[in-house]
Amino acid sequence: MKSNKTLILGLLCSLVYFSSYVTRINYAAALAEIVNDLNISKQIASIAVTGSFITYGIGQIISGFLGDKFKPRKLITFGLILTALINLAVAFLPSITWINVLWCFNGFFQSLLWPPLVRLMSENMNDKEYSRYVLWVSSASSIATILVYIMVPFAINISGWRLSFIISAAIGLLVALLWIVGTLNVKEGTSKATVTEEKSGGLGKELLLLLAPIMFVIVLQGILRDGIHTWLPTYINEVFNIGVSSSILSAVILPIFAISTFAISNALYSKIKSEIKTSAIFFSISFFACIVISALFSKSFPVCMVMMAIVSGCMHGCNLMLIGQTPMRFTKFGNVSTVSGILNSFTYVGSAISAYGFAALADNFGWRITTMSWVAICFVAALICFLMIKKWKNFCK
């Protein structure tokens, strides 16, 4: 009976994360068309993405704290409904100024989903179940990305980019309804913490020092993961002179590859039992893939797309390790939601940097210099991970 309840909770959590991606990345997917339709620059259009990443990152810290103190089910319900309503509003706003403002609020309401979700899963699942269903949840984000990158060009061809926001809002409201009904009997407030109340009150200086380099690596991961997702359609459109709708559709290869990478990373993690070592391997692979992208640049569309898919997939694998698996190491301290929120917030520090930073790099120095920056990011991240392996191993013991 418990296994059935766990399965239902795992499916519902996957639906929540699926919905969060549908109602969050649709703006980035439609970015090239929004630039053309509203006749604005890439940097102005990117303000909404950058702003939402900033509010999402700040909100993750707040949400992580709230997720440990209050009922996570209600926080998730609140976030689902409000983010759906903002998507609906954006579909009818004529001004980029108001779109930018609302999308920043969207980032904050989106932040109410992940940390409480991690707490619910950690409280209602054993370690083996958690590893299985966090893989489901992560894969749901890639399935949502595939849907968005198919839906957006379809909507553009039918009536324009605004239709994609209406569809996203409808999906968000439907998932909110399923979540409300499906989680009526889910247990909350059954933390598996094994430390004293005095020790569980905060992370502590030693833990923060341990997490500091991991946080920096997470920033670099966020720069690459969301930077490539955000600007790939524009990159394809400008470098290879492919139409906007086709450019958006071409980006479907990224989440398709990410799904397989989730399975690979989970299998790799089950063998080496180290989130940091697994991430080091993925950053190393991405380093060589980025060298190929920078070297070929505009010469081969198929090769560049495959290499970008590899980098994107590896960054999703790192995200699964550093954001999905790592917080479980802190269950015994009674602050799994707080750690989850803090770590995830640093992903979106990187995302905010990439949204505006890559636009500025591309506008001022061109896409070749932008791709060269990806090589440097991978090198630094891989180096930090390799240096962290022994220290992390000692902590896990």
Contacts in CASP RR format, 6 or more apart in sequence:
PFRMAT RR
TARGET T0000
AUTHOR 0000-0000-0000
METHOD contacts of the structure
MODEL  1
MKSNKTLILGLLCSLVYFSSYVTRINYAAALAEIVNDLNISKQIASIAVT
GSFITYGIGQIISGFLGDKFKPRKLITFGLILTALINLAVAFLPSITWIN
VLWCFNGFFQSLLWPPLVRLMSENMNDKEYSRYVLWVSSASSIATILVYI
MVPFAINISGWRLSFIISAAIGLLVALLWIVGTLNVKEGTSKATVTEEKS
GGLGKELLLLLAPIMFVIVLQGILRDGIHTWLPTYINEVFNIGVSSSILS
AVILPIFAISTFAISNALYSKIKSEIKTSAIFFSISFFACIVISALFSKS
FPVCMVMMAIVSGCMHGCNLMLIGQTPMRFTKFGNVSTVSGILNSFTYVG
SAISAYGFAALADNFGWRITTMSWVAICFVAALICFLMIKKWKNFCK
5 124 0 8 1.000
5 185 0 8 1.000
5 186 0 8 1.000
6 124 0 8 1.000
6 125 0 8 1.000
6 129 0 8 1.000
6 133 0 8 1.000
8 182 0 8 1.000
9 120 0 8 1.000
9 121 0 8 1.000
9 124 0 8 1.000
9 125 0 8 1.000
9 133 0 8 1.000
9 183 0 8 1.000
9 186 0 8 1.000
10 121 0 8 1.000
10 133 0 8 1.000
10 136 0 8 1.000
10 137 0 8 1.000
11 136 0 8 1.000
12 178 0 8 1.000
12 179 0 8 1.000
12 182 0 8 1.000
12 183 0 8 1.000
13 117 0 8 1.000
13 120 0 8 1.000
13 121 0 8 1.000
13 133 0 8 1.000
13 136 0 8 1.000
13 137 0 8 1.000
14 133 0 8 1.000
14 136 0 8 1.000
14 137 0 8 1.000
14 139 0 8 1.000
14 140 0 8 1.000
15 140 0 8 1.000
15 175 0 8 1.000
15 178 0 8 1.000
15 179 0 8 1.000
16 76 0 8 1.000
16 80 0 8 1.000
16 113 0 8 1.000
16 117 0 8 1.000
16 175 0 8 1.000
16 179 0 8 1.000
17 113 0 8 1.000
17 114 0 8 1.000
17 117 0 8 1.000
17 137 0 8 1.000
17 138 0 8 1.000
17 140 0 8 1.000
17 141 0 8 1.000
17 144 0 8 1.000
18 140 0 8 1.000
18 141 0 8 1.000
18 143 0 8 1.000
18 144 0 8 1.000
18 175 0 8 1.000
19 80 0 8 1.000
19 84 0 8 1.000
19 144 0 8 1.000
19 171 0 8 1.000
19 172 0 8 1.000
19 175 0 8 1.000
19 176 0 8 1.000
20 80 0 8 1.000
20 83 0 8 1.000
20 110 0 8 1.000
20 113 0 8 1.000
20 114 0 8 1.000
20 141 0 8 1.000
20 144 0 8 1.000
21 140 0 8 1.000
21 141 0 8 1.000
21 144 0 8 1.000
21 145 0 8 1.000
21 148 0 8 1.000
22 144 0 8 1.000
22 147 0 8 1.000
22 148 0 8 1.000
22 168 0 8 1.000
22 171 0 8 1.000
22 172 0 8 1.000
23 83 0 8 1.000
23 84 0 8 1.000
23 86 0 8 1.000
23 87 0 8 1.000
23 106 0 8 1.000
23 110 0 8 1.000
23 168 0 8 1.000
23 169 0 8 1.000
23 171 0 8 1.000
23 172 0 8 1.000
24 52 0 8 1.000
24 83 0 8 1.000
24 106 0 8 1.000
24 107 0 8 1.000
24 110 0 8 1.000
25 144 0 8 1.000
25 145 0 8 1.000
25 148 0 8 1.000
25 229 0 8 1.000
26 87 0 8 1.000
26 148 0 8 1.000
26 151 0 8 1.000
26 152 0 8 1.000
26 164 0 8 1.000
26 165 0 8 1.000
26 168 0 8 1.000
27 34 0 8 1.000
27 48 0 8 1.000
27 49 0 8 1.000
27 52 0 8 1.000
27 90 0 8 1.000
27 103 0 8 1.000
28 49 0 8 1.000
28 226 0 8 1.000
28 229 0 8 1.000
28 230 0 8 1.000
28 355 0 8 1.000
29 148 0 8 1.000
29 149 0 8 1.000
29 152 0 8 1.000
29 164 0 8 1.000
29 233 0 8 1.000
29 248 0 8 1.000
29 251 0 8 1.000
30 152 0 8 1.000
30 156 0 8 1.000
30 161 0 8 1.000
30 164 0 8 1.000
30 248 0 8 1.000
31 42 0 8 1.000
31 45 0 8 1.000
31 46 0 8 1.000
31 49 0 8 1.000
31 230 0 8 1.000
31 231 0 8 1.000
31 233 0 8 1.000
31 234 0 8 1.000
32 233 0 8 1.000
32 234 0 8 1.000
32 237 0 8 1.000
32 244 0 8 1.000
32 247 0 8 1.000
32 248 0 8 1.000
33 152 0 8 1.000
33 156 0 8 1.000
33 160 0 8 1.000
33 161 0 8 1.000
33 244 0 8 1.000
33 245 0 8 1.000
33 248 0 8 1.000
34 40 0 8 1.000
34 45 0 8 1.000
34 96 0 8 1.000
34 161 0 8 1.000
35 41 0 8 1.000
35 42 0 8 1.000
35 45 0 8 1.000
35 234 0 8 1.000
36 244 0 8 1.000
37 160 0 8 1.000
37 161 0 8 1.000
38 45 0 8 1.000
38 96 0 8 1.000
40 96 0 8 1.000
41 363 0 8 1.000
42 234 0 8 1.000
42 359 0 8 1.000
42 362 0 8 1.000
42 363 0 8 1.000
43 356 0 8 1.000
43 359 0 8 1.000
43 360 0 8 1.000
43 363 0 8 1.000
44 96 0 8 1.000
45 96 0 8 1.000
46 230 0 8 1.000
46 355 0 8 1.000
46 356 0 8 1.000
46 359 0 8 1.000
47 100 0 8 1.000
47 356 0 8 1.000
48 96 0 8 1.000
48 99 0 8 1.000
48 100 0 8 1.000
48 103 0 8 1.000
48 104 0 8 1.000
49 103 0 8 1.000
49 230 0 8 1.000
49 351 0 8 1.000
49 355 0 8 1.000
49 356 0 8 1.000
50 352 0 8 1.000
50 355 0 8 1.000
50 356 0 8 1.000
51 100 0 8 1.000
51 103 0 8 1.000
51 104 0 8 1.000
51 107 0 8 1.000
51 352 0 8 1.000
51 355 0 8 1.000
52 103 0 8 1.000
52 104 0 8 1.000
52 106 0 8 1.000
52 107 0 8 1.000
52 110 0 8 1.000
53 107 0 8 1.000
53 226 0 8 1.000
53 348 0 8 1.000
53 349 0 8 1.000
53 350 0 8 1.000
53 351 0 8 1.000
53 352 0 8 1.000
53 355 0 8 1.000
54 104 0 8 1.000
54 348 0 8 1.000
54 352 0 8 1.000
55 104 0 8 1.000
55 105 0 8 1.000
55 106 0 8 1.000
55 107 0 8 1.000
55 108 0 8 1.000
55 111 0 8 1.000
56 107 0 8 1.000
56 108 0 8 1.000
56 110 0 8 1.000
56 111 0 8 1.000
56 345 0 8 1.000
56 348 0 8 1.000
56 351 0 8 1.000
57 111 0 8 1.000
57 344 0 8 1.000
57 345 0 8 1.000
57 346 0 8 1.000
57 347 0 8 1.000
57 348 0 8 1.000
57 349 0 8 1.000
57 352 0 8 1.000
58 108 0 8 1.000
58 111 0 8 1.000
58 345 0 8 1.000
59 107 0 8 1.000
59 108 0 8 1.000
59 111 0 8 1.000
59 112 0 8 1.000
59 345 0 8 1.000
60 111 0 8 1.000
60 114 0 8 1.000
60 115 0 8 1.000
60 341 0 8 1.000
60 342 0 8 1.000
60 344 0 8 1.000
60 345 0 8 1.000
60 348 0 8 1.000
61 341 0 8 1.000
61 342 0 8 1.000
61 345 0 8 1.000
62 111 0 8 1.000
63 75 0 8 1.000
63 111 0 8 1.000
63 112 0 8 1.000
63 113 0 8 1.000
63 114 0 8 1.000
63 115 0 8 1.000
63 116 0 8 1.000
63 337 0 8 1.000
63 341 0 8 1.000
64 115 0 8 1.000
64 116 0 8 1.000
64 337 0 8 1.000
64 338 0 8 1.000
64 340 0 8 1.000
64 341 0 8 1.000
64 342 0 8 1.000
65 337 0 8 1.000
65 338 0 8 1.000
66 75 0 8 1.000
66 112 0 8 1.000
66 115 0 8 1.000
66 116 0 8 1.000
67 75 0 8 1.000
67 115 0 8 1.000
67 116 0 8 1.000
67 119 0 8 1.000
67 337 0 8 1.000
67 338 0 8 1.000
68 119 0 8 1.000
68 334 0 8 1.000
68 335 0 8 1.000
68 336 0 8 1.000
68 337 0 8 1.000
68 338 0 8 1.000
71 188 0 8 1.000
71 189 0 8 1.000
72 115 0 8 1.000
72 116 0 8 1.000
72 117 0 8 1.000
72 119 0 8 1.000
72 120 0 8 1.000
72 188 0 8 1.000
72 337 0 8 1.000
73 116 0 8 1.000
73 120 0 8 1.000
73 183 0 8 1.000
73 186 0 8 1.000
73 188 0 8 1.000
75 112 0 8 1.000
75 113 0 8 1.000
75 116 0 8 1.000
76 112 0 8 1.000
76 113 0 8 1.000
76 116 0 8 1.000
76 117 0 8 1.000
76 120 0 8 1.000
76 179 0 8 1.000
77 176 0 8 1.000
77 179 0 8 1.000
77 180 0 8 1.000
78 109 0 8 1.000
78 112 0 8 1.000
79 109 0 8 1.000
79 110 0 8 1.000
79 112 0 8 1.000
79 113 0 8 1.000
80 113 0 8 1.000
80 172 0 8 1.000
80 175 0 8 1.000
80 176 0 8 1.000
80 179 0 8 1.000
81 173 0 8 1.000
81 176 0 8 1.000
82 105 0 8 1.000
82 109 0 8 1.000
83 106 0 8 1.000
83 107 0 8 1.000
83 109 0 8 1.000
83 110 0 8 1.000
83 172 0 8 1.000
84 168 0 8 1.000
84 169 0 8 1.000
84 170 0 8 1.000
84 171 0 8 1.000
84 172 0 8 1.000
84 173 0 8 1.000
84 176 0 8 1.000
85 169 0 8 1.000
86 102 0 8 1.000
86 103 0 8 1.000
86 105 0 8 1.000
86 106 0 8 1.000
86 109 0 8 1.000
87 106 0 8 1.000
87 165 0 8 1.000
87 166 0 8 1.000
87 168 0 8 1.000
87 169 0 8 1.000
87 172 0 8 1.000
88 165 0 8 1.000
88 166 0 8 1.000
88 169 0 8 1.000
89 102 0 8 1.000
90 99 0 8 1.000
90 102 0 8 1.000
90 103 0 8 1.000
90 106 0 8 1.000
90 162 0 8 1.000
90 165 0 8 1.000
91 162 0 8 1.000
91 163 0 8 1.000
91 165 0 8 1.000
91 166 0 8 1.000
91 169 0 8 1.000
92 162 0 8 1.000
93 99 0 8 1.000
93 102 0 8 1.000
111 345 0 8 1.000
114 340 0 8 1.000
114 341 0 8 1.000
114 344 0 8 1.000
115 337 0 8 1.000
115 338 0 8 1.000
115 340 0 8 1.000
115 341 0 8 1.000
115 344 0 8 1.000
116 337 0 8 1.000
117 137 0 8 1.000
118 134 0 8 1.000
118 324 0 8 1.000
118 327 0 8 1.000
118 336 0 8 1.000
118 337 0 8 1.000
118 340 0 8 1.000
119 191 0 8 1.000
119 336 0 8 1.000
119 337 0 8 1.000
119 340 0 8 1.000
120 186 0 8 1.000
120 188 0 8 1.000
121 130 0 8 1.000
121 133 0 8 1.000
121 134 0 8 1.000
121 137 0 8 1.000
122 130 0 8 1.000
122 192 0 8 1.000
122 327 0 8 1.000
122 328 0 8 1.000
122 331 0 8 1.000
122 336 0 8 1.000
123 187 0 8 1.000
123 188 0 8 1.000
123 189 0 8 1.000
123 190 0 8 1.000
123 191 0 8 1.000
123 192 0 8 1.000
124 186 0 8 1.000
124 187 0 8 1.000
124 190 0 8 1.000
125 133 0 8 1.000
127 328 0 8 1.000
130 328 0 8 1.000
131 266 0 8 1.000
131 270 0 8 1.000
131 325 0 8 1.000
134 320 0 8 1.000
134 324 0 8 1.000
134 325 0 8 1.000
135 262 0 8 1.000
135 263 0 8 1.000
135 266 0 8 1.000
135 320 0 8 1.000
138 262 0 8 1.000
138 316 0 8 1.000
138 317 0 8 1.000
138 319 0 8 1.000
138 320 0 8 1.000
138 324 0 8 1.000
139 259 0 8 1.000
139 262 0 8 1.000
141 255 0 8 1.000
141 316 0 8 1.000
142 255 0 8 1.000
142 256 0 8 1.000
142 258 0 8 1.000
142 259 0 8 1.000
142 262 0 8 1.000
142 316 0 8 1.000
143 255 0 8 1.000
143 259 0 8 1.000
144 255 0 8 1.000
145 229 0 8 1.000
145 254 0 8 1.000
145 255 0 8 1.000
145 258 0 8 1.000
146 252 0 8 1.000
146 255 0 8 1.000
146 256 0 8 1.000
148 164 0 8 1.000
148 168 0 8 1.000
149 248 0 8 1.000
149 249 0 8 1.000
149 251 0 8 1.000
149 252 0 8 1.000
149 254 0 8 1.000
149 255 0 8 1.000
150 249 0 8 1.000
150 252 0 8 1.000
151 164 0 8 1.000
151 167 0 8 1.000
151 168 0 8 1.000
152 161 0 8 1.000
152 164 0 8 1.000
152 248 0 8 1.000
153 244 0 8 1.000
153 245 0 8 1.000
153 246 0 8 1.000
153 248 0 8 1.000
153 249 0 8 1.000
155 161 0 8 1.000
155 162 0 8 1.000
155 163 0 8 1.000
155 164 0 8 1.000
155 167 0 8 1.000
156 163 0 8 1.000
156 164 0 8 1.000
156 244 0 8 1.000
156 245 0 8 1.000
156 248 0 8 1.000
157 245 0 8 1.000
191 331 0 8 1.000
191 334 0 8 1.000
191 336 0 8 1.000
192 331 0 8 1.000
192 332 0 8 1.000
192 334 0 8 1.000
193 200 0 8 1.000
193 331 0 8 1.000
193 332 0 8 1.000
193 333 0 8 1.000
193 334 0 8 1.000
193 335 0 8 1.000
194 332 0 8 1.000
195 332 0 8 1.000
195 333 0 8 1.000
195 334 0 8 1.000
199 333 0 8 1.000
200 333 0 8 1.000
200 334 0 8 1.000
200 335 0 8 1.000
201 335 0 8 1.000
202 333 0 8 1.000
202 335 0 8 1.000
202 338 0 8 1.000
203 211 0 8 1.000
203 330 0 8 1.000
203 333 0 8 1.000
203 335 0 8 1.000
203 338 0 8 1.000
203 339 0 8 1.000
203 342 0 8 1.000
207 330 0 8 1.000
207 333 0 8 1.000
210 391 0 8 1.000
210 392 0 8 1.000
210 395 0 8 1.000
211 339 0 8 1.000
211 342 0 8 1.000
211 343 0 8 1.000
213 384 0 8 1.000
213 387 0 8 1.000
213 388 0 8 1.000
214 276 0 8 1.000
214 322 0 8 1.000
214 326 0 8 1.000
214 343 0 8 1.000
214 388 0 8 1.000
215 342 0 8 1.000
215 343 0 8 1.000
215 346 0 8 1.000
216 346 0 8 1.000
216 384 0 8 1.000
217 279 0 8 1.000
217 283 0 8 1.000
217 318 0 8 1.000
217 322 0 8 1.000
217 381 0 8 1.000
217 384 0 8 1.000
217 385 0 8 1.000
217 388 0 8 1.000
218 322 0 8 1.000
218 323 0 8 1.000
218 343 0 8 1.000
218 346 0 8 1.000
218 347 0 8 1.000
219 346 0 8 1.000
219 347 0 8 1.000
219 349 0 8 1.000
219 350 0 8 1.000
219 353 0 8 1.000
220 350 0 8 1.000
220 377 0 8 1.000
220 380 0 8 1.000
220 381 0 8 1.000
221 279 0 8 1.000
221 315 0 8 1.000
221 318 0 8 1.000
221 319 0 8 1.000
221 322 0 8 1.000
221 347 0 8 1.000
221 350 0 8 1.000
221 381 0 8 1.000
222 315 0 8 1.000
222 319 0 8 1.000
222 347 0 8 1.000
222 348 0 8 1.000
222 349 0 8 1.000
222 350 0 8 1.000
222 351 0 8 1.000
222 354 0 8 1.000
223 350 0 8 1.000
223 351 0 8 1.000
223 353 0 8 1.000
223 354 0 8 1.000
223 377 0 8 1.000
224 286 0 8 1.000
224 311 0 8 1.000
224 312 0 8 1.000
224 315 0 8 1.000
224 354 0 8 1.000
224 374 0 8 1.000
224 377 0 8 1.000
224 378 0 8 1.000
225 312 0 8 1.000
225 315 0 8 1.000
225 316 0 8 1.000
225 318 0 8 1.000
225 319 0 8 1.000
225 347 0 8 1.000
225 351 0 8 1.000
226 347 0 8 1.000
226 348 0 8 1.000
226 350 0 8 1.000
226 351 0 8 1.000
226 354 0 8 1.000
226 355 0 8 1.000
227 351 0 8 1.000
227 354 0 8 1.000
227 355 0 8 1.000
227 358 0 8 1.000
228 254 0 8 1.000
228 308 0 8 1.000
228 311 0 8 1.000
228 312 0 8 1.000
228 315 0 8 1.000
228 374 0 8 1.000
229 251 0 8 1.000
229 254 0 8 1.000
229 312 0 8 1.000
230 354 0 8 1.000
230 355 0 8 1.000
230 358 0 8 1.000
231 354 0 8 1.000
231 358 0 8 1.000
231 359 0 8 1.000
231 362 0 8 1.000
232 247 0 8 1.000
232 250 0 8 1.000
232 251 0 8 1.000
232 254 0 8 1.000
232 308 0 8 1.000
233 244 0 8 1.000
233 247 0 8 1.000
233 248 0 8 1.000
233 250 0 8 1.000
233 251 0 8 1.000
234 247 0 8 1.000
234 362 0 8 1.000
235 362 0 8 1.000
235 367 0 8 1.000
236 242 0 8 1.000
236 246 0 8 1.000
236 247 0 8 1.000
236 250 0 8 1.000
236 251 0 8 1.000
236 301 0 8 1.000
236 305 0 8 1.000
237 243 0 8 1.000
237 244 0 8 1.000
237 247 0 8 1.000
238 362 0 8 1.000
238 367 0 8 1.000
239 297 0 8 1.000
239 298 0 8 1.000
239 367 0 8 1.000
240 298 0 8 1.000
240 301 0 8 1.000
242 250 0 8 1.000
242 301 0 8 1.000
250 305 0 8 1.000
253 305 0 8 1.000
253 306 0 8 1.000
253 308 0 8 1.000
253 309 0 8 1.000
254 308 0 8 1.000
254 309 0 8 1.000
254 312 0 8 1.000
254 313 0 8 1.000
255 312 0 8 1.000
256 309 0 8 1.000
257 309 0 8 1.000
257 310 0 8 1.000
257 312 0 8 1.000
257 313 0 8 1.000
258 312 0 8 1.000
258 313 0 8 1.000
258 316 0 8 1.000
258 317 0 8 1.000
261 313 0 8 1.000
261 314 0 8 1.000
261 316 0 8 1.000
261 317 0 8 1.000
262 316 0 8 1.000
262 317 0 8 1.000
262 320 0 8 1.000
264 317 0 8 1.000
265 278 0 8 1.000
265 282 0 8 1.000
265 317 0 8 1.000
265 318 0 8 1.000
265 320 0 8 1.000
265 321 0 8 1.000
266 320 0 8 1.000
268 278 0 8 1.000
268 281 0 8 1.000
269 275 0 8 1.000
269 278 0 8 1.000
269 321 0 8 1.000
269 325 0 8 1.000
272 278 0 8 1.000
273 396 0 8 1.000
274 389 0 8 1.000
274 392 0 8 1.000
274 393 0 8 1.000
274 396 0 8 1.000
275 321 0 8 1.000
275 322 0 8 1.000
275 325 0 8 1.000
275 326 0 8 1.000
275 392 0 8 1.000
276 321 0 8 1.000
276 385 0 8 1.000
276 388 0 8 1.000
276 389 0 8 1.000
276 392 0 8 1.000
277 385 0 8 1.000
277 389 0 8 1.000
278 317 0 8 1.000
278 318 0 8 1.000
278 321 0 8 1.000
279 317 0 8 1.000
279 318 0 8 1.000
279 321 0 8 1.000
279 322 0 8 1.000
279 381 0 8 1.000
279 385 0 8 1.000
280 382 0 8 1.000
280 385 0 8 1.000
280 386 0 8 1.000
280 389 0 8 1.000
282 314 0 8 1.000
282 315 0 8 1.000
282 317 0 8 1.000
282 318 0 8 1.000
282 321 0 8 1.000
283 314 0 8 1.000
283 318 0 8 1.000
283 378 0 8 1.000
283 381 0 8 1.000
283 382 0 8 1.000
283 385 0 8 1.000
284 378 0 8 1.000
284 382 0 8 1.000
285 310 0 8 1.000
285 314 0 8 1.000
286 310 0 8 1.000
286 311 0 8 1.000
286 314 0 8 1.000
286 315 0 8 1.000
286 378 0 8 1.000
286 382 0 8 1.000
287 375 0 8 1.000
287 378 0 8 1.000
287 379 0 8 1.000
287 382 0 8 1.000
289 307 0 8 1.000
289 308 0 8 1.000
289 310 0 8 1.000
289 311 0 8 1.000
289 314 0 8 1.000
290 307 0 8 1.000
290 311 0 8 1.000
290 371 0 8 1.000
290 374 0 8 1.000
290 375 0 8 1.000
290 377 0 8 1.000
290 378 0 8 1.000
291 375 0 8 1.000
292 303 0 8 1.000
292 304 0 8 1.000
292 307 0 8 1.000
293 304 0 8 1.000
293 307 0 8 1.000
293 308 0 8 1.000
293 311 0 8 1.000
293 371 0 8 1.000
293 374 0 8 1.000
294 368 0 8 1.000
294 371 0 8 1.000
294 372 0 8 1.000
294 374 0 8 1.000
294 375 0 8 1.000
296 303 0 8 1.000
296 304 0 8 1.000
296 307 0 8 1.000
297 304 0 8 1.000
297 367 0 8 1.000
297 368 0 8 1.000
297 371 0 8 1.000
298 367 0 8 1.000
311 374 0 8 1.000
311 378 0 8 1.000
319 347 0 8 1.000
322 343 0 8 1.000
323 340 0 8 1.000
323 343 0 8 1.000
323 344 0 8 1.000
323 347 0 8 1.000
324 340 0 8 1.000
326 339 0 8 1.000
326 343 0 8 1.000
327 336 0 8 1.000
327 337 0 8 1.000
327 339 0 8 1.000
327 340 0 8 1.000
327 341 0 8 1.000
327 343 0 8 1.000
328 336 0 8 1.000
329 395 0 8 1.000
329 396 0 8 1.000
330 336 0 8 1.000
330 339 0 8 1.000
333 339 0 8 1.000
358 370 0 8 1.000
361 369 0 8 1.000
361 370 0 8 1.000
361 373 0 8 1.000
362 370 0 8 1.000
END
